[in-house]
Amino acid sequence: MHCCDLFTAAEGGYRRYRIPALTVTPRSTVLAFCEARRHTGHDDDEIDILLRRSLDGGRTWEPPQAVVSDGDRTCGNPCPMVDGHTGAVLLPFCKDNQEVFLTRSDDDGQTWSAPVAIPGVKDASWSYVGTGPGHGIQLASGRLLIPAWADESPGPPTWRNPLATWGQVQSSVVFLSDDHGETWRRGEKMTRDASDECEAVEVSGGVIYATMRNRQGRKCRAFSWSRDGGETWSEVAYDPGLPAPSCQGSIVRFDAERILLAHPGRTDERACLTVRLSRDGCRTWPAARVLAPGSSAYSDLAVGGDGQILCFYEADEYRRLVLARFDLGWIEAGQGVSEPASGGETR
């Protein structure tokens, strides 16, 4: 296994870097995105979205470039995906968690189009909306799917309004496109206030498994299934075999049979980032390895063109964003791990 720091707090003119997101283009270019928080490092800071590119599978990296920046606005929740039919990289994101926007690149992330708003995906009753964070996926049908979350807390829908009751009621949802990202619509919102930040993977038979940040103090990963391309979802349930704090996690398909999952493995703190392997379509996770035993939080997984697994994650109390590279054998050599349960966290 090899690790390198891609972003370090207080460097490059930003107070803190958070919310890692990864994707790999058809030409095997690795794209690593994050939120660059300028002044306070908090969720409501002035935030830009930065990108670093790797042309050799994550071994070396180009300098950071700003993909999205809009003055004092909060531009965050990067959720990249690749349209394998066109080769385009799509980057959904949010401004002030009030609007969803989309920018795209047709040259492996070297240049990006002017962001355009995606109308109709945020319900008027939602106080806030967030894409991902992490990555979106393309289904075998060609449909594009953006994992997302909706905040239905009562209160003024203004990000910086101190009277707004942020985070009281949240739910998972997905946005869908059948025309290569030209238009989007909402899938059915999942069980109200049972989960929020999520990622998804397509398993055999076109079934979609969503892994989600738990709510209600459940202290393990939440999940739901869709059998109709993300239009509708099963009732959100919880997997006690996947102990976790209230924190984002990531998932990716390695091949037709194997799926990888990453999330903090403790429940009393964001620590013990664990990578798990399923060979039966996300029903069980018999192999697991601890990637980062100390402080570790949000992550995103990808598979490089050379078959190496990439995990881009937050470490050291959000002081570093680290990129780890390892092969499947590193995980398969592991046994199941578990941690004692207690506590919980907010973003």
N, C-alpha and C positions, 0 to 999 in steps of 0.2 A: 504494500500500500504506500502511496506517495501523497503528501499534502502540501499545499502552498497557500499563502495568504493572497487574496485578490484585492481586498479593501480593508483598510485599517483606520479606526476612529481618529479624528483630528488631523488626518492627512488630506491633501487635495482641496482644502477650503471648506470641508464639511465637518460638522460635529460628530456625526455618527452615520454608519451605513447599516441598513437593515433590509429584510424581506428579500432573500435570494430567490432567483428564478432562472431556470436553465432550459435550453432547447438545443438540438443538433440539427443542422440543415442537411438536405440531401447530398451536399458536397462534403459532409462531415465537419463543417465548421461548427465549433462549439461557441454558443452565445450565452454569457453569464450577465444577468441583469440584477439591479438592486435599487432600492430607494436610497438616495443621498440626502440626508437631513441636515439642513444648513446651520441652524442656530441652537436649538434646544435638544435636538435628537428625539423629540416626542412625536406622537402620531399626527399632531396638528401643526407641525413645523412647516416652513417653506421647504418643499421636497422636489427634487429633480429625479428622473430615472436615468441611471448610468448603465453603460454596457462595456464589457471587455470581450474580445474575440480571441479564440485560439484556432490556429490552422493545423495543429499537430495533435489533436485529440486531448488537449488540456495540459500538455507538457509546458508550453510557453504561451505567453499572453501579450496581446497588444495593449497599449495604454488605454485608460478609460476614455469613453466618449459620452457626451450627453445626448440621449435620444429624445427626451422630453423635458422641457423647462418652460415654465410659464409665470415668471415674476414671483410674486409672493404666494402663489397658489400651491396647494398640496397635491402634487401629481404622484400617485402611488399605486400600489397593488398591481405590479406588473404580472402579466399572465401570458407569456409567449406561446405560440404554437406554429407548426409548419403545415402548410397545405401541400401534401405530397403530390397532388395532381398538377399544381402550378409551380411549385418550388418556392412560393412566396413565404416569408416569415411574417406572421401577424402578431401584433403586440396590443392586446386590449389592456386598458388601465383606467384609473378613475381620477377625476379632478374634484378635490374637496369631498370625496365620497358622496357626491351629488349627481355626477354625470359619468357615464361610461364613454370612453373614447377609443379609437383604433388608429394605429399607425402601422405601416407595412414597409417591408424591404424586399426588393427583388434582386439584390446583389449580396446575399449572405450577410446582411447587417452592416455593410459599409455605409449606406445612405438610407434615409427613412423619409417617407411621405409626410406631408403636413397632417397632423391628427384631425380626425373627423369624429363628431359625436355620433353615437349609436342611439337612435331614438327608440322608444318603446320598451326597453328592457327594464327600466326602473319603474316600478309601480308607484303611482302618485301617493299611496299611503305609506311608503317606506320613508323613514327619516334619513337613512343612509344606505349606500350600496357599496360593495367591494368585489372586485374580480379576484379570483384565486384566494390568496396569492400562491404562486407556483407556476405550473404550466397547464395549458389547455391541450386537448387531443383532437385528432381526426379519427372518426370511426371507419370501419371497413367500407361502409356505404358511401363514404366521402363527406358525410356530415361533420361539421366542426362544432365542438362543444367547449364552452367556457365555464369552468366551475366558478361559483360565486356565492356571496352571502348577502342577505337582506336584513337591515335593522328596522324593526317595527316598534321601537320604543316611542312612547308619547313624548312630545316636546317639539320645539321649533327645529326645522331641518336645516340648521346652520352650523357648520363644522366648528366654528370658533365661539359659538354662543355658550357661555358657561351654564346656562339654565337647561340646556338640552340633556335629556336622560339617555345618553349614549350607552349602548350595550345591555340594556335591561331585557330586551326581547329580540332575539336574532334567529334566523333560520337559513338553511342551505338551499341553493337554487342553482340552475344551470341556464345558460343562454345558448341557443342553437342557430346554426346557419346551414342551409342547403344550397347556397349559391356562392361558395368560396369567400364568404365574409362580406358580401354586398349588403345583405339584409340579415337581421337577427330577430329572434323572438324568445320569450321565456318558456322554459319547461315548467312543469308543475312544481310549485314550491314544496319542499320536503316538510316533514313533521314540524309543526310550529315550535320554536324555542327548544328543540332537542339537539341541534348542532349548528355550526356556522361555517368557518373557513374549511374548504374542502378541495380535494383533487379526485380525479376519476381515471379509470382504466377499463378498456374493453377486454373481456375474457372470451372464452370459447362460446360459439353460438350467438355472437352479437350481444351478449349480456354485458351490462356496464355495472361495475362496482365502484361506489363512491366511498372514500375514507374521509372522515370528518373530525374536526375538533369537537370534543364533547362539551355539553352544557349540563346544567343541573347538578354539578359536582359529581359526575359519574366516574371520573378518574380512570377512564379507559377510552380507547378509540371508538367513535361512533361509525356506523356504516349503513348504507342503503343500496338497493338493487334496482336497476331499470331493465326491462325486457323489450322496450319499444324505442330505443335510441335516445333516451333521456326525456321523452315526453312526460312520462309518469314514473313514480318511484314508490318502492315499498316503504312501510313505516320504518322510521329510523330506529335502529337497535344498537346495542353496545356489546363489544367483545371483551369479556373479562380476561381473556388470554393476551390482550394487548394493553397492559397498564400504561397510562400516560397522564400527564398533567393536562390542563386546558391549554392546548397549544396546536398550532398548525403542524401538519405532517405531509409527507409526499409519497407518491406511488408511481411506478413505471413498469411497463411490460418489457421483459428481457427477450423473450421469444414466445413461441406459441404455447408453451407449457408453463413458463416460469414468470412470476411477478415479484417485484421488489417493493418493499415498504420501508420508510424511515420515519422515526418520530422519537422524541425524548422518552426514555424508558422508565423514568422515575415518576412518581405522582406527587411528591412533596416539593419538587422544584423542577425547573427546566434544566435537565442534566441527563447524562447517560444516553446520548443519541445512539439509537440502535437501528441497524439495518436488518430486515427480516426477508425471508424467502418463502414463497408459496409455490407448490407444484400442482395444486388442485383448484385453481381459479379463485383464490383469495378466501377459501373456506378454512384452511389451517395454515399455520406459519411455523413449520417444524425446525427450521434453521435460522439462527440469528447470531449476529456479532455486534459488540459494542464498538462503535466507530470513535466516539468522543466521550470518555467517562466523566469529564468535568462539565462545567457550564456549557450548555448547548441548547438551541431553541429551534427556530424555523429552519427548514431545509428544502432542497429540491433535488430530485434524482433525474438522471438521463443516462442513456447508453450511447457511447461513442461509436463512430464508424468502425473502429477496430475491436469492438466488443468489450472494451473497458467500461466499467461502471463509474459514473461521476456523481458525487454528492456535494452540493454547494450548501454550506450551512453556517449559522451564526454560532460564534464561540466566545468564551471569555467575557461573559456579561455584556454581550453585544459590542465588544471592542474590535472583533475581527470577523470577516467573512472568509471562510476557508473553502478551498476546492480539494476534495479527496478523490483519488483515482485508485481503483482496485479491480481485481477480476472476480468472476463468479465463484471460483474455488475458495477465495478468502471467506465468503459467506457460507458456502456449503460445508466448510470445515467447522463451523460453529454449531453449538447446541442451543436449545431454547434458553432464554434468559428471562428473569422476572425481577421486579423490585417491590419493596414494601409500599403500600398505598397510604397516602394521606395528602392533605393540602389541595391546592389549585392555584391557577394564575390567570391574569388578564394579559392582553397584548401589550 
